[in-house]
Amino acid sequence: MSDIDLNQSEHGYVSAVIEEKNSSLALPLVTVMVGSRISDKNVSIVTATKAVEEPRRVDFVLPKDNQPLSPGQPNWANYIKGVLQHYRDDGDKVAKAEACQKAEHTHAGVPCGIMDQFVSVLGMEGHALLIDCRSLEATLVPLADPSLVILITNSNVRHSLTGSEYPSRRRQCEEAAAILGKTSLREASLKDLEGRLESVTFRRARHVIEEIKRTAEAAEALKRGDYREFGRLMVESHNSLRDYYEVSCSELDELVSAAMEVDGVYGSRMTGGGFGGCTVTLLEADAVDRTIQHIKVAQREQAW
């Protein structure tokens, strides 16, 4: 794993935002929590992260008799409150991921999928993780070729998934499925879309349907070591996220374009929820230095 941070800001995570089927990689980064047992219902949480809003210490009382623990201010504390509300230690990793996803829905205000939570509990070193979000089955896909490097590049454009755009995309996909009479776009085909959806909803649904197919094809390409095919699918995915799902931005597009100009790069795409964040690039190990330098030159020329 290698990374480049154009302005020394925090690194992003490697993931592919895909409805119904996801492909994701775990990074060797951790969140450290230190705590102690309490004898009463009084809880104090403190964060050392300087990027969050004040206050950085929050005190609250756990509700009695399984009453809900309501979200509030500051926003960063809602992630912890949500997990306290939903998590039960029953030893099942899938249940842990589901509880943490539910915490984001109810307390953080993010209608997210389950990809990040799944890869956090089920990811394994040297593998990508193919996630079926309908059956909640996860398949480890080997990705440990020493001739490969995954390069993460931070656009330094901050994004918030609690804003209106991310929930809007999810709502548009749900509307498209309802119009088509499907419980999910997982059950729809491109032929189903013909003449039945208005322009914006059509673009959203097209991205999702094609991206599900790309994800399965990408997993098969990795299994057989066909990195050129995998890279082609990465670029195709980025273009679809840019043109049909419309969650990219000019900085991400320029990072992908710059990376693809370098010999030895197989593919590149935006990663995460969009509207900023990072790109992920698959390339030959001996192409890392020249790719980083080329991106830095492009960054200076574009004055990002």
C-alpha positions as CSV (number, residue, x, y, z in Angstrom):
1,M,0.0,0.0,0.0
2,S,1.3,3.5,-0.8
3,D,-0.3,6.9,-0.6
4,I,0.2,10.5,-1.6
5,D,-1.2,13.4,0.2
6,L,-1.0,16.6,-1.8
7,N,-1.2,18.9,1.2
8,Q,-0.5,16.6,4.1
9,S,-4.1,16.1,5.1
10,E,-5.6,12.9,6.4
11,H,-5.6,9.8,4.2
12,G,-8.9,8.5,2.9
13,Y,-10.0,4.9,2.7
14,V,-10.2,2.5,-0.2
15,S,-13.7,1.5,-1.2
16,A,-16.1,1.3,-4.1
17,V,-19.5,2.9,-3.7
18,I,-21.8,0.5,-5.4
19,E,-25.5,-0.2,-4.7
20,E,-26.2,-3.8,-3.7
21,K,-22.7,-5.2,-4.5
22,N,-19.5,-3.7,-3.1
23,S,-15.9,-4.3,-3.5
24,S,-13.7,-3.0,-0.7
25,L,-10.2,-3.1,0.8
26,A,-9.2,-2.7,4.4
27,L,-6.3,-0.3,5.3
28,P,-3.8,-0.9,8.1
29,L,-5.1,2.0,10.0
30,V,-7.0,1.9,13.4
31,T,-9.1,4.1,15.7
32,V,-7.9,3.7,19.2
33,M,-10.4,3.9,22.0
34,V,-9.5,3.9,25.7
35,G,-12.1,3.5,28.4
36,S,-13.1,2.0,31.7
37,R,-16.2,0.4,33.2
38,I,-18.7,2.6,35.0
39,S,-20.9,1.7,37.9
40,D,-23.7,4.1,37.1
41,K,-25.3,5.5,33.9
42,N,-23.1,8.6,33.6
43,V,-20.9,8.5,30.5
44,S,-18.2,10.9,29.4
45,I,-16.6,10.7,26.0
46,V,-13.6,12.7,24.8
47,T,-12.0,12.9,21.3
48,A,-8.4,13.9,20.5
49,T,-9.3,14.6,16.9
50,K,-8.8,18.3,16.2
51,A,-10.8,18.4,13.0
52,V,-14.2,17.9,14.8
53,E,-16.4,20.6,16.2
54,E,-16.3,21.7,19.8
55,P,-16.9,20.6,22.5
56,R,-14.5,17.7,22.4
57,R,-15.8,16.3,25.7
58,V,-19.5,15.2,26.0
59,D,-21.2,14.0,29.1
60,F,-24.6,12.3,29.1
61,V,-26.6,9.7,31.0
62,L,-27.5,6.4,29.5
63,P,-31.3,6.0,29.4
64,K,-33.0,3.4,31.6
65,D,-35.2,0.4,30.5
66,N,-33.9,0.3,26.9
67,Q,-35.1,3.8,26.1
68,P,-33.5,5.3,23.0
69,L,-30.3,7.3,23.4
70,S,-31.0,10.4,21.3
71,P,-28.5,12.1,19.0
72,G,-27.5,15.7,19.6
73,Q,-24.6,18.1,19.4
74,P,-21.8,17.9,18.8
75,N,-22.2,15.7,15.7
76,W,-19.1,13.6,16.2
77,A,-20.5,12.2,19.5
78,N,-23.5,10.8,17.6
79,Y,-21.4,8.0,16.1
80,I,-20.5,6.8,19.6
81,K,-24.1,7.3,20.9
82,G,-25.5,5.3,18.0
83,V,-23.2,2.3,18.6
84,L,-24.0,2.4,22.3
85,Q,-27.7,2.3,21.3
86,H,-27.5,-0.6,18.8
87,Y,-24.5,-2.7,19.5
88,R,-24.9,-6.0,21.3
89,D,-21.9,-8.3,21.9
90,D,-23.2,-11.6,20.5
91,G,-19.9,-12.6,18.8
92,D,-21.3,-12.5,15.3
93,K,-19.2,-10.2,13.0
94,V,-22.1,-9.6,10.6
95,A,-24.3,-8.4,13.4
96,K,-21.6,-6.0,14.6
97,A,-21.4,-4.5,11.1
98,E,-25.2,-4.2,10.9
99,A,-25.3,-2.5,14.3
100,C,-22.7,0.1,13.3
101,Q,-24.5,0.7,10.0
102,K,-27.7,1.3,11.9
103,A,-25.9,3.7,14.2
104,E,-25.0,5.9,11.2
105,H,-28.6,5.8,10.0
106,T,-30.3,6.7,13.3
107,H,-27.7,8.9,15.0
108,A,-25.2,10.3,12.4
109,G,-27.9,11.0,9.8
110,V,-26.1,9.1,7.0
111,P,-28.2,6.6,5.0
112,C,-25.1,4.6,4.2
113,G,-24.6,1.1,2.9
114,I,-22.8,-1.5,4.9
115,M,-19.5,-1.6,2.9
116,D,-17.3,0.3,5.4
117,Q,-18.6,-1.6,8.4
118,F,-18.2,-5.0,6.6
119,V,-14.7,-4.5,5.5
120,S,-13.7,-3.2,9.0
121,V,-14.8,-6.5,10.6
122,L,-14.3,-9.0,7.8
123,G,-11.4,-7.6,5.8
124,M,-8.1,-9.6,5.7
125,E,-4.6,-8.6,4.8
126,G,-3.7,-9.4,1.2
127,H,-7.3,-9.5,0.0
128,A,-10.1,-7.4,-1.4
129,L,-13.6,-8.1,-0.1
130,L,-16.5,-8.7,-2.4
131,I,-19.7,-7.9,-0.5
132,D,-23.2,-9.0,-1.5
133,C,-25.3,-6.4,0.3
134,R,-28.5,-8.4,-0.3
135,S,-27.5,-11.7,1.2
136,L,-24.8,-10.2,3.4
137,E,-22.3,-12.7,2.1
138,A,-18.7,-11.7,1.8
139,T,-16.0,-13.3,-0.3
140,L,-12.3,-12.7,0.1
141,V,-10.5,-12.1,-3.2
142,P,-6.7,-12.5,-3.2
143,L,-4.8,-9.3,-3.9
144,A,-1.2,-9.8,-2.7
145,D,0.9,-9.7,-5.9
146,P,4.2,-8.1,-4.9
147,S,4.4,-6.5,-8.3
148,L,1.3,-4.4,-7.6
149,V,0.8,-1.2,-5.5
150,I,-2.4,0.5,-4.6
151,L,-1.9,4.2,-4.5
152,I,-4.3,6.5,-2.6
153,T,-4.3,10.1,-3.5
154,N,-6.1,12.8,-1.4
155,S,-7.8,15.5,-3.4
156,N,-8.1,17.6,-0.2
157,V,-11.6,18.4,-1.1
158,R,-13.6,17.8,2.1
159,H,-17.1,16.2,1.7
160,S,-19.9,15.6,4.1
161,L,-22.2,12.6,3.6
162,T,-24.8,14.1,5.9
163,G,-25.5,16.8,3.3
164,S,-28.3,16.7,0.8
165,E,-26.5,15.1,-2.2
166,Y,-25.7,11.7,-0.8
167,P,-29.2,11.0,0.6
168,S,-30.6,12.3,-2.7
169,R,-28.7,9.7,-4.7
170,R,-30.1,6.9,-2.5
171,R,-33.6,8.3,-2.8
172,Q,-33.4,8.5,-6.5
173,C,-32.3,4.9,-6.8
174,E,-35.2,3.8,-4.5
175,E,-37.6,5.9,-6.7
176,A,-36.3,4.2,-9.8
177,A,-36.8,0.8,-8.4
178,A,-40.3,1.6,-7.3
179,I,-41.2,2.9,-10.8
180,L,-39.9,-0.3,-12.3
181,G,-41.9,-2.4,-9.8
182,K,-38.7,-3.8,-8.3
183,T,-37.8,-4.1,-4.6
184,S,-34.3,-3.1,-5.6
185,L,-32.3,-2.1,-8.6
186,R,-30.4,-5.4,-8.1
187,E,-33.4,-7.0,-9.9
188,A,-33.5,-4.5,-12.8
189,S,-31.8,-4.6,-16.2
190,L,-30.9,-1.8,-18.6
191,K,-33.7,-3.0,-20.8
192,D,-36.2,-2.3,-17.9
193,L,-35.1,1.3,-17.9
194,E,-36.0,2.1,-21.6
195,G,-38.6,4.8,-21.8
196,R,-39.8,4.5,-18.2
197,L,-37.6,7.0,-16.2
198,E,-36.9,10.7,-16.5
199,S,-33.4,11.8,-17.4
200,V,-31.8,12.2,-13.9
201,T,-33.4,9.0,-12.4
202,F,-32.4,7.1,-15.6
203,R,-28.8,8.1,-15.1
204,R,-28.7,7.1,-11.5
205,A,-30.3,3.7,-12.2
206,R,-28.0,3.1,-15.2
207,H,-24.9,3.7,-13.0
208,V,-26.1,1.3,-10.3
209,I,-27.1,-1.5,-12.7
210,E,-23.9,-1.3,-14.7
211,E,-21.8,-0.9,-11.6
212,I,-23.2,-4.1,-10.0
213,K,-22.1,-6.0,-13.2
214,R,-18.7,-4.3,-13.2
215,T,-18.1,-5.2,-9.5
216,A,-18.6,-8.9,-10.2
217,E,-16.4,-8.7,-13.3
218,A,-13.7,-6.9,-11.4
219,A,-13.6,-9.6,-8.8
220,E,-13.2,-12.3,-11.4
221,A,-10.5,-10.3,-13.1
222,L,-8.6,-10.1,-9.8
223,K,-8.9,-13.8,-9.3
224,R,-7.3,-14.6,-12.6
225,G,-4.6,-11.8,-12.3
226,D,-6.0,-9.8,-15.2
227,Y,-4.9,-6.4,-13.9
228,R,-5.4,-4.6,-17.2
229,E,-9.0,-5.7,-17.3
230,F,-9.4,-4.7,-13.6
231,G,-7.9,-1.3,-14.4
232,R,-10.2,-0.8,-17.4
233,L,-13.2,-1.5,-15.1
234,M,-11.9,1.0,-12.6
235,V,-11.8,3.8,-15.1
236,E,-15.2,2.8,-16.5
237,S,-16.5,2.9,-13.0
238,H,-15.1,6.4,-12.4
239,N,-16.5,7.7,-15.6
240,S,-19.9,6.4,-14.6
241,L,-19.7,7.9,-11.2
242,R,-18.8,11.2,-12.8
243,D,-21.4,11.2,-15.7
244,Y,-24.3,9.1,-14.5
245,Y,-24.2,9.1,-10.7
246,E,-22.7,12.6,-10.6
247,V,-20.8,12.3,-7.4
248,S,-17.3,13.2,-8.6
249,C,-15.7,16.6,-8.7
250,S,-13.1,18.3,-11.0
251,E,-10.2,17.6,-8.5
252,L,-11.0,13.9,-8.5
253,D,-11.4,13.8,-12.3
254,E,-8.0,15.5,-12.7
255,L,-6.3,13.1,-10.3
256,V,-7.7,10.1,-12.3
257,S,-6.7,11.7,-15.6
258,A,-3.1,12.4,-14.4
259,A,-2.6,8.9,-13.0
260,M,-3.8,7.3,-16.3
261,E,-1.2,9.3,-18.2
262,V,1.6,7.3,-16.6
263,D,3.0,4.0,-18.0
264,G,2.5,1.2,-15.6
265,V,-0.8,2.4,-14.3
266,Y,-3.6,-0.1,-14.8
267,G,-6.6,2.0,-13.6
268,S,-7.8,4.7,-11.3
269,R,-11.1,5.9,-9.8
270,M,-12.6,8.0,-7.1
271,T,-13.4,6.2,-3.9
272,G,-15.7,6.8,-1.0
273,G,-18.9,8.7,-1.0
274,G,-17.9,11.3,-3.6
275,F,-18.0,15.1,-3.8
276,G,-14.3,15.1,-2.7
277,G,-12.1,12.7,-0.8
278,C,-9.6,10.4,-2.5
279,T,-8.8,8.4,-5.6
280,V,-7.4,4.8,-5.6
281,T,-5.0,3.7,-8.3
282,L,-3.8,0.2,-9.2
283,L,-0.3,0.3,-10.7
284,E,2.9,-1.6,-11.1
285,A,5.3,-1.3,-8.2
286,D,8.1,0.2,-10.3
287,A,5.7,2.9,-11.5
288,V,5.0,4.4,-8.1
289,D,7.6,7.1,-7.9
290,R,7.0,8.5,-11.4
291,T,3.2,8.4,-10.9
292,I,3.5,10.4,-7.7
293,Q,5.8,12.9,-9.4
294,H,3.5,13.2,-12.4
295,I,0.5,13.9,-10.2
296,K,2.4,16.5,-8.2
297,V,3.4,18.3,-11.5
298,A,-0.2,18.1,-12.6
299,Q,-1.4,19.5,-9.3
300,R,0.9,22.5,-9.6
301,E,-0.1,23.1,-13.2
302,Q,-3.8,23.0,-12.2
303,A,-3.2,25.0,-9.0
304,W,-5.5,22.7,-7.0
